[in-house]
Structure formats: C-alpha cells, structure tokens
Amino acid sequence: MNMRSIRSTVTFSNPFTLPGYPADLPAGDYEVLVEEELLQGLSFEAYRRTATYMTVRGKGAHAGRSELRLTTESDLKEALRRDADTSVTNNHSEAALFPQEDRT
C-alpha cells in the first residue's frame, strides 16, 4: 500500500475550538498533516484521505512540546469558517467603524 503525507499551514486569527478538545486553542499558525493512501486497481492515480492531524504547541507546564491532534477535514474547515466569520464581525463592529478620538 502506497502512502503519502501532505503538510500545510492554516492560520487562525481568533481563539478557536475543535470537537473533542475541551479547551480553546489560541490564534496563530498551525501545521496540518494529511495522510493519504493510493487507491489500487484504477486506470489513473487517485488517493484517499486516511487521517488529518493538526500540530498543537503545548503551553504552561508543557511549553516547548507539540503534539499531533487527530481531527477531521470537515471539523477543521468548520473551525476556519467560524474564525473567518468572527474576523468579519469584529472588523465591522461599531468600535472598528467609529474609533474613539484621542482627546488629550
């Protein structure tokens, strides 16, 4: 069975959550690792996703460590969509549209 791994980076502008993990994850860049296997018996090359992982850096007592957290493509896409929606909402808030003047 032929396998391949694809690495990419996703960026969250706001703290976010993923199903199965109780705590919020901080905004920032996260490496995503996708594992795929080659489908056999086809007349063309095609791969099937077998796993999606996201690298999460430790904090507090676990600072300096990182772990691969299993997630799904749909959960990751949903978290990115919520992050984008939150960023749009924050950019269109009254505070952003009408910043207070400095009256010193």
Secondary structure, DSSP 4 states (H G I P E B T S, - for coil): --EEEEEEEEEESS-B--TT--SPBPSEEEEEEEEEEEPSS-SS--EEEEEEEEEEE--GGGTT-EEEEEE-HHHHHHHHHHHHHHHHHHHTSHHHHSPPP---
